[in-house]
């Protein structure tokens, strides 16, 4: 029995150490995604109405990778968001954008890129962007909503989780237990800072904590810019990593109100100075949008898109746990 356990540990360690050996299931269609096309998901109330409100989804874990599967496409990358915004810039009939966010956040840089792209879009077009938070709008998902002119949440949405997280697996004890050691040749002592094969030194921990603090301060600045009613110190008091219900977030001043999707559409129309509009979405070949509640399948796409075993590289909801340190605006319980 003891021998069998050792074999199991050895097999596990072997899978971790083999960089090149991986089991990958990846039915992605990169480079064959097809053109975005407009679909009307709700007719205007009147006749001969040309104005439109666009529902644009941001869902799933935010990543710089554009992950698409055979069955669905992600709506969580800067590439996808930028592609849609470029179309909207050129369409004079799209009078407002309703940004529907259902995301726990994700990588810091893609999150910030999407935020900045939305600000630039507003500056160029003067078209209003209204955020409607749906399901979960935590950490990076909430960060991006701060680019909107108004932020509303559906009654059961979870909001907030303002902060930064970085996860560093530590395998030092495991390798000692199974008799495996990792030899590292490096040019300077901090070259492998964050390595899973050894513990941090006190100085290394301080270095990583300082980076985390800097990104946290940037998050606070973004929220302060988006919520002019709150001082940075008030935001800091709210930004202890907790999540809020929609009611709590509204009472704290983190959002402008609570609304269902049809109400948010009316708010988008009012922000654009119009009384009526067709509601449209963009989709690719193979996708089907039936009504305003049609949403991307980003989460299922991410889960089905890639499963990799080898050097702790497992994709789950678009999140890869790998040896490279990643600082994230992500709710990661």
Secondary structure, DSSP 8 states (H G I E B T S, - for coil): -HHHHHHHHHHHHHHHH-SS--EE-----TT-----EEEEEE--SSSS---EEEEEEEESSB-SS--B-SS-B-B-SHHHHHHHHHHHHH-TTEEEEEEEEEE-EEEHHHHHHHHHHHHHHHHHH--EEEEEEEEEEETHHHHHHTTSSEEEE-TT-EEE--S-EE-----HHHHHHHT-------SSTTTTTT-TTS---HHHHHHHHHHHHHHHHHHHHHHHHH-TTS-HHHHHHH-SS-EEEHHHHHHHTSSSEE--HHHHHHHHHHHHT-S--EEEEEE-TT----STT----HHHHHHHH--EESSS-EEETTEEE-SS--EEEE---
